[in-house]
Amino acid sequence: MSYLILCGIMCVVDNLGYDLGMKTVFLAGGYGTRIREETEIKPKPMIEVGGRPLLWHLMKYYASYGFEDFIVCAGYKKDFISNWLANFQILNSDFTVKIGHELNFHSKIEEASWSVTVADTGLDTMTGGRLKLVEKYLDGETFFCTYGDGLSDVNLSELIAFHRSHGKLATVTTVKPLSRFGVIEVGADGQVEAFKEKPQMVDSVNGGFFVFEPRIFNYLNIESILEQEPLKQLAEEGELMAFQHEGFWQPMDTFREYTILNQMWNSNNATWKRW
């Protein structure tokens, strides 16, 4: 790691030459209707894995690579996210309180160096609109962006190096998830030739973990759905590249997936845990 002083401002730069001050945007405002067992009470990024919100796991993951500046695009049940962050140190520290005075905390928490901006991006705003609404917090710089409801072990150092290498406007991380269903191979005579229980898909899908240049905002408006016209237009213009991730990736869209992630954590097999 090295330090650069530019115009009196000190920037931390890692060995690959990129700014560890890069911000990460989390899209965390949706209703999460497919896992309503949990989201009737809280927003999906606040569903817990191992007793901690998904959002915490994502922040810890980015922070493990040195990226500690976050923007949360909140919407549905924003107060849960706001209250959790506003009271984070109280919830995670021993402290003494003397009424009428400041709290006296007895330990420093690991997350003390994080900077988190919570932005109210509305209840029904689509993903591209949510991103557009936080443009003012991004200072015209390259930034990460991902969904607030999925975990992965994608190598962020390799991701940003790949993004820098191609010089395009956007990078999306592609993954090949396991099929939700078993696959049956049937011969011409109707005989079952093979049965594969939930094999890995052949096609790649959008796994999130984007890197965007600030020009992405030229493709967005308040009505935009990021995954539709903006990304399609970028692809047509040759400005969208795919970082192909072959490792672990797991969204939490259903109670079954909630169970999978918690079982991984409880069995000390949480692939995303780098801290």
Secondary structure by P-SEA (a helix, b strand, c coil): ccccccccbbbbbccccccccbbbbbcccccccccccccccccccccccccccaaaaaaaaaaaaccccccccccccaaaaaaaaaaccccccccccccccccccccccccccbbbbbbbccccccaaaaaaaaccccccccbbbbbccccccccaaaaaaaaaaacccbbbbbbbccccbbbbbbccccccccccccccccccccccbbbbccccccccccccccccaaaaaaaaaccccccccccbbbbcccaaaaaaaaaaaaacccccccc
